[in-house]
Amino acid sequence: MTQTPEELYKEGLERYKAGEEAQTLIPVFKDITNRSPKSSSTWISLSWLYLLEKKPKSAYKAAKTGVKLNPDDPQGRINLALAMLEMGEKGVRTHVERAQQMIMADSDWLEEIKGNIQDGFERRADWPSLSRVKSWLFDV
């Protein structure tokens, strides 16, 4: 029996949380986005994996799609801002400020974003763009 995109997504997240490398998960998440192109969370997760692998152009495209599908997902905005920073694009601050508004209004989002940032530093220790975004989000 073939797994649904939702089942594949859940399995992919579990593999990620278990410590699997982003490089091996990118094809999995690309397949899920092909099978379920309107799933914003899958695009946002794919963009994060690309960011971990230092592929900002691919991350930008995936994050942009995720934000277009769900403009109210702070992680999507953060991923888009990170990709833009790494490519030297302008307009980063708007996405960071929007993400900041969302996470300050919702404690669940706040904890999730803090956890994701910590995870980012654990998987990619020297990440200047993530340091900048973290500072913008929390050093107010």
C-alpha positions as CSV (number, residue, x, y, z in Angstrom):
1,M,0.0,0.0,0.0
2,T,1.3,3.4,-1.0
3,Q,1.7,6.0,1.8
4,T,-0.2,9.3,1.6
5,P,1.7,12.5,1.4
6,E,0.7,13.2,5.0
7,E,2.1,9.9,6.2
8,L,5.3,10.5,4.3
9,Y,5.6,14.0,5.8
10,K,5.1,12.6,9.3
11,E,7.7,9.9,8.7
12,G,10.1,12.5,7.2
13,L,9.8,14.7,10.3
14,E,10.4,11.7,12.6
15,R,13.5,10.8,10.6
16,Y,14.7,14.4,10.9
17,K,14.1,14.5,14.6
18,A,16.0,11.2,15.0
19,G,19.0,13.0,13.5
20,E,19.0,12.0,9.9
21,E,21.0,14.3,7.7
22,A,19.2,17.1,5.7
23,Q,21.0,15.9,2.5
24,T,19.2,12.5,2.6
25,L,15.8,14.0,3.5
26,I,15.7,16.6,0.7
27,P,14.7,14.0,-2.0
28,V,12.0,12.7,0.4
29,F,10.5,16.2,0.9
30,K,10.8,17.1,-2.8
31,D,8.8,14.0,-3.5
32,I,6.1,15.0,-1.0
33,T,5.9,18.5,-2.5
34,N,5.4,16.9,-5.9
35,R,2.7,14.7,-4.6
36,S,1.0,17.4,-2.5
37,P,2.0,20.8,-4.0
38,K,-0.5,22.8,-1.8
39,S,1.0,21.6,1.5
40,S,2.7,24.7,2.9
41,S,4.3,22.8,5.8
42,T,6.1,20.5,3.4
43,W,7.5,23.4,1.4
44,I,8.6,25.2,4.6
45,S,10.3,22.0,5.8
46,L,12.0,21.5,2.4
47,S,13.3,25.1,2.6
48,W,14.8,24.5,6.0
49,L,16.6,21.4,4.8
50,Y,18.0,23.4,1.9
51,L,19.2,26.1,4.3
52,L,20.9,23.5,6.4
53,E,22.7,22.3,3.3
54,K,23.7,25.9,2.3
55,K,21.5,26.0,-0.8
56,P,19.9,29.4,-0.4
57,K,18.5,29.7,-3.9
58,S,16.6,26.4,-3.6
59,A,15.6,27.3,0.0
60,Y,14.3,30.7,-1.3
61,K,12.1,29.1,-3.9
62,A,10.7,26.5,-1.4
63,A,10.1,29.1,1.3
64,K,8.5,31.5,-1.1
65,T,6.0,28.8,-2.1
66,G,5.3,27.9,1.5
67,V,4.7,31.5,2.5
68,K,2.5,32.0,-0.6
69,L,0.4,29.0,0.5
70,N,0.3,30.1,4.2
71,P,1.4,33.7,4.9
72,D,0.7,33.1,8.6
73,D,3.4,30.6,9.3
74,P,6.2,32.3,11.1
75,Q,8.7,29.5,10.3
76,G,8.0,30.0,6.6
77,R,8.7,33.8,7.0
78,I,11.9,33.0,8.9
79,N,13.1,30.5,6.3
80,L,12.4,33.0,3.6
81,A,14.3,35.8,5.5
82,L,17.3,33.4,6.0
83,A,17.4,32.5,2.3
84,M,17.2,36.2,1.3
85,L,20.0,37.1,3.7
86,E,22.2,34.4,2.4
87,M,21.6,35.5,-1.2
88,G,22.1,39.2,-0.3
89,E,18.5,40.1,-1.2
90,K,16.6,43.1,0.2
91,G,13.3,43.1,2.0
92,V,14.3,40.7,4.8
93,R,13.2,42.8,7.7
94,T,9.5,42.7,6.7
95,H,9.4,38.9,6.9
96,V,11.3,38.9,10.3
97,E,8.9,41.6,11.7
98,R,5.8,39.6,10.6
99,A,7.2,36.4,12.1
100,Q,8.0,38.3,15.3
101,Q,4.4,39.6,15.5
102,M,3.1,36.1,15.1
103,I,5.3,34.4,17.6
104,M,4.8,37.1,20.2
105,A,1.0,36.6,19.9
106,D,1.2,32.8,20.3
107,S,3.2,31.1,23.0
108,D,3.1,27.7,21.1
109,W,4.7,29.4,18.0
110,L,7.2,31.1,20.2
111,E,8.4,27.8,21.8
112,E,8.4,26.0,18.4
113,I,10.5,28.8,16.8
114,K,13.0,28.9,19.7
115,G,13.3,25.1,19.4
116,N,13.8,25.3,15.6
117,I,16.5,28.0,16.0
118,Q,18.3,25.8,18.6
119,D,18.1,22.9,16.2
120,G,19.5,25.0,13.4
121,F,22.6,25.9,15.5
122,E,23.0,22.2,16.5
123,R,23.0,21.1,12.8
124,R,24.8,24.1,11.4
125,A,26.9,25.5,14.1
126,D,28.4,28.5,12.3
127,W,25.3,30.1,10.8
128,P,25.6,33.9,10.7
129,S,22.2,34.5,9.1
130,L,20.5,32.5,11.8
131,S,22.3,34.5,14.4
132,R,21.1,37.7,12.9
133,V,17.5,36.6,12.6
134,K,17.5,35.2,16.1
135,S,18.8,38.6,17.4
136,W,16.1,40.5,15.4
137,L,13.4,38.3,16.7
138,F,14.3,38.1,20.4
139,D,16.7,41.0,21.3
140,V,14.0,43.7,21.6
